[in-house]
Amino acid sequence: MADPMPKIKTVELGTIARRALALPARILFPPVCAGCRRHVSQPGVLCGTCWPKLRLLERPWCAVMGTPFTHDMGEGFL
């Protein structure tokens, strides 16, 4: 005979609890742009004004650490 009261999985309870606790934090500390502090839809993103201004890392950079060099050191420097 099937159980008339299905049990709620603990994973679902954890997700519900996490979302319930995150809501007051999101109200008190709304997500802002990492560049200009304007309100955005998600935490850790850039707004439409800051995104085009973002300068992506270009060569030359250290193959080990990913740190940009001020000038090209030549092939096989490291």
RAKAJO-V216615 format. One record per residue. N is the residue number from 1. RES is the residue in one letter. OMEGA is omega in whole degrees, -180 to 180 (none if undefined). Layout:
# RAKAJO-V216615
N;RES;OMEGA + N;RES;OMEGA
This chain:
# RAKAJO-V216615
1;M;-177 + 2;A;179 + 3;D;-178 + 4;P;-180 + 5;M;180 + 6;P;-178 + 7;K;177 + 8;I;180 + 9;K;180 + 10;T;178 + 11;V;178 + 12;E;178 + 13;L;178 + 14;G;179 + 15;T;179 + 16;I;-180 + 17;A;-180 + 18;R;179 + 19;R;180 + 20;A;179 + 21;L;-179 + 22;A;-177 + 23;L;178 + 24;P;179 + 25;A;180 + 26;R;178 + 27;I;-180 + 28;L;-178 + 29;F;-177 + 30;P;-180 + 31;P;-180 + 32;V;178 + 33;C;179 + 34;A;-178 + 35;G;-173 + 36;C;177 + 37;R;173 + 38;R;178 + 39;H;178 + 40;V;-175 + 41;S;-177 + 42;Q;176 + 43;P;174 + 44;G;179 + 45;V;177 + 46;L;177 + 47;C;-179 + 48;G;179 + 49;T;-177 + 50;C;-176 + 51;W;179 + 52;P;180 + 53;K;-178 + 54;L;179 + 55;R;-178 + 56;L;-179 + 57;L;179 + 58;E;177 + 59;R;6 + 60;P;175 + 61;W;179 + 62;C;-179 + 63;A;-178 + 64;V;-174 + 65;M;-177 + 66;G;180 + 67;T;180 + 68;P;174 + 69;F;177 + 70;T;177 + 71;H;-177 + 72;D;-179 + 73;M;-179 + 74;G;-178 + 75;E;176 + 76;G;-179 + 77;F;-180 + 78;L;none
